[in-house]
Amino acid sequence: MKANSSLERKLSFKEQFIKEIPMHIMLIPAVILTLIYSYGPMVGIVMAFQDFQPYLGFSKSSWVGLDNFKYIFNLPDFGQILYNTFLISVWKVILGLIVPLVLALLLNEVRKVLFSRVIQTSVFLPYFLSWAVLGGVIFELFSLNGPINSILGFFHIDPIMFMGSNGWFRSIIIGSDVWKGMGYNMIIFLAAIVGINPSLYEAAEVDGANRWKQTIHITLPGMLPMIILLTTLSIGGILNAGFDQILILYNPTVYQGADVIDTFVYRLGLFDQQYSAAAAIGLFKSVISLGLVGLSYYLAYKFTDYRIF
């Protein structure tokens, strides 16, 4: 009986495999590209353990063990860069969830369909623009002769050098990132609101609950799984403070407050030509990020039953 059962499973697996051959063939180009562009560059990780010299290559450069890691951990700027990365990332995650959530709740109360769609489109539009475009807009807005300083001048306030101040620059980085991405998360939250059972609102109206109480006791609890899911998944990218955004906007006067791991690796590797030290920092960040992604995946599975595998 067991032999027959095993044979049936083997045959069914074979039939299933033959049936899916066209899909496996379609997958081959994507697998090849992934191997070339995602896994191939990972060979460069060995630089983190070598005194890498470009003219010697990987095979002939000398091995130094963990010396590169000791070197980067003793850099005077490393602690500040780590602090900047966490600070900017955490505020981006917090505000990147709260602002779209509030917008979605407010838009849910709008009864004019045309007005609601205009607001949705306006808020969503920056998401489709690159930081190269938005960087120019932000520079114009916050320049010494820009509209923000013109408004301050109207109230007899001296012009502020926003893009050259460490204190202001972080706020601009966080605020502009929230502005760019809030439309995307707002649409997700609106979709979560639409999925709430309308009979709950009808029952609440019969019981005399106003819109505020309906929001507190029906809308927010109905959105809670989506809020928890987005929050936990954001934990995995906590060390990604936004390389392209900061690289476009920052300058040497704000390195102290705005330099993050990615931009530091970029400057250390390409400008200072310390390839091994840059690879060591990149590997350090990757290992920490891998742990955070695993943690966020576990939390998402535990609290919302979300899983890929």
N, C-alpha and C positions, 0 to 999 in steps of 0.2 A: 504493500500500500504506500509506504513511504517513498519507494523508488518511483512508483507511478506518479505520485504527487510532485516529486522533485522534477521529473521529466516534463510534467505539465507546466511547471513554473519556468523551466528552461526554454521550452517551446514558446510560451507566451512572451518571454523576454526577447527571444529571437524575432518573433513576429512583430513585436513592438519596435525593435531596433530597425528592422527592414522598413517598417511603415514610416519611421521618422528619418530615414536616410536623406531625403531632399532637404529637410530642415538642418541636419548636421552639415550638409554640403554648403548651404547658405551661410552657416556660422563660421566656416573656415576663414574667409577674408578678415572678419572681425577678430578672430583669435590670433591670426598672423600679425595684424596691426597692433594688437594689444601686446603681444610678445616683443615686437620690435621697439615700440615707443614707450611702453610702460615697464616691462620687465628687463629689457636690454640695458637701459641706463642704470639699472640697479647694480650693475657690475662696478660702477664708480664708487660704491660704498667702501671698497677696499682702500680708497684714498684716505679714509678716516684713520686707518691704522698704518699709514706709510708716510714717509717724508717724500711726498710725490714730486717728481720733477718731470715736466712735460716731455723733455727730450729723451728721458729714459723709459717712460711708459710705466704701465702697471707691473710688468714682469721684472724690471731691473731697478725700480725704486726701492730704497731700503725700508725695512719694516721697523716701526717704532713702538708697537704695542698701543698702550693707552696714553701715550705722551700728549697727543693732540687734544684729548679730552681734558687732561690736567691743565693744559695751556689755556683752553677756552674758559674753564671754570675759574681760572685765576685772573682772567682779563678784568680790568677795573670797571668796564662798561657792561659786563655780562649780567650782573644783578639788576641794573637799571633797565636793560633791554628785556629781561624776563618779566620784570614788573610792568613795563609798558605793554608788553604783549598780553598779559593776563588782564590788566586794567581795561585796555581798549576792547578786548574780546568780550569780557564779562558785561560791560556796559552795552555793547552792541547786541548781545544776546537778550539782556533784560529789556532794553528799550525796543528792540526789534520784535518783541512779543507783545509788550504792553500797548504800544502805540497802534499797531494794526488791530489789536483786540478792541480797543476803545473805538476806533474808526468803524469797525464792523458792527459793533453794538449801536452806534449812532446811526449808521446808514440803514440798519434794520428797522429803525423807527421812522425813516423817511417814507412817506406815502406817495410822493410824486415820483413816478417811475423815471421820467425824463431827467429830472434833477439828480436822482440817485445814479443813473448811468453816466451822466456827465462827470459827477464826482469820482466814480469808480475809474473811469478812463483817465481822468486827470491825475489821480493818485498812482495809477498803474504805469503811466507813460515813462517815468524815469527808469523803471526796471529794465526797459529795452535799450537804454542808452549806455554806451561804454563809459568807463572812467576817463578816457581820453577826452570825450565830449563834456562830461559833467565837470571834469577838472577845470576846463576853461571857464565854464559858467561860475564855478565856485571862486576862482581867482578874480573874476570881474566883480562878483558880488562883494567880496571881502577885501578888495584892494583899497589902498589909501584914498583913492578918488572914486571908489565905488558907491553904489546906492546905500549900503549899510552905513558907511561913514557920513554920507550926505544927510541921512536921517538923524544921525547923532549930532551932526553940526547944527541942524535945525533946532535941537534942544540945548545948544551951546555946550556940547560935550566935545572934548578934543578928539581928533582922529585916533583910532586904535590900529596898530599894525597887527591885524589878526593872524596873518600867515607867517609872521616872524616871532610870535609869542608862544612859548611852550605851553602856557596855561590855556590860551584860547585855541591853539591848534588841535589839541586832543578833542575838545568839545566840537570843533568843526568836523573832524574826522568821524566821530561817533554820530553826530547829527546828520551829516550828509549820507552816511551809510544807512541809517534808519530811513531817511527820506527816500533813498533809492529803492530799498527793499520792502517798504511797508505795504505797497500795493499788492505784491505777491501774497504775503501772509494774510492780508485783509481778505483776499478772494477765498483763501482756504478757510478762514473763520466764517465767512458768509456761507460757504458751502456746508459747513458744520451746522450753522443755524437753520438752513433750509431742511436739513435732515431730521430736525426735531419734530416729533409727532404733533400736528396742529391741534389734536383733540385735547392735549394738555393745556393749551392756551384757552380753549373754549371752556374747559372745566374751571380754570382759574377765574375767567370772567364771570362765570355763574356764581362763584364764591365771592365775587366782589374785589378781586385783586387788581390793582392798577398796573400800568405798564412797568413802573419801577419794581414792584414786587414780582411781576412775571419775569423780568430780567434776572432778578436775584435768585429766584427759586426754580425757574424753568430753563431760561436761556443759558446762563452760566454753567449750571450742572450738566446740561446737555452738551456743552462745548468742552467740558473738562477733559475727556479722553484725548481730544485733538490738541488741547493746550499742553497736556502732559507729554504727548508724543513729540510735538515740536520742541518742547523744552529739553527733553532727554536727548533727542537727536542733535540738538545744538551743542550739547556738551562735547561731542566728538570733535567738533571744529573749534574748540576753545583756544587753540594755539594758532589758528589762522586769523590773524587780526586784519587781513586785507592788504596783501602785498602790492597789487597794482594800484589801488587807491592811494596808499601812503607814498609809494614811489613817485607817483605823478604830482602829488600835492606838496611833499615836504622839501626842505632845503637844509643846508648845514646849520642854520641858526636854531632849528627845532629838533636836532638829532636827540638831544637829551630827553625830550618829552614824547617824541613820536617814533623813534627808531624801534622797530620790533625785530623778532628773530629773522623773518624772511628778508627784510631790507638789509639787516646787518650781514647776513650770509651773502647777499648780492654784492655789497660793497667790499666785504672781506675777500671774496673769491675773485671778482672781476677787476676791482681797482687796486687792491693791495696784493693780489696774486698769491694769497695764502690758501691754496686749493685744499690742502689737507685739513686745516683748521675749519674752513667753511663746510667741508664734507662732514666733519665731526659734529658741528652744530646741527647740520641738517639731519644727521642720523639720530642725534639726541632728541630733536623735535619729533621725528617720525616714530621713535619708540614710545615717547610719552603720548603722542596722538593715537597710536595703536591701542594703548591701554584705555584711553578715554573713549574711543569708539566702541571697544568691547564693553566698557561700563555702561555707556548710553544705550547700546543694543540690549544689554541685560535689563536695564531699568525700563526701557520701552516694552520689552516682553513681559516684565513683571507687572507693570501698572496698566498697560493698555492691550496686552496680548498681541503686540505687533512683532512679527518676525518674518524674515525673508526665507530662511531655510527651515 
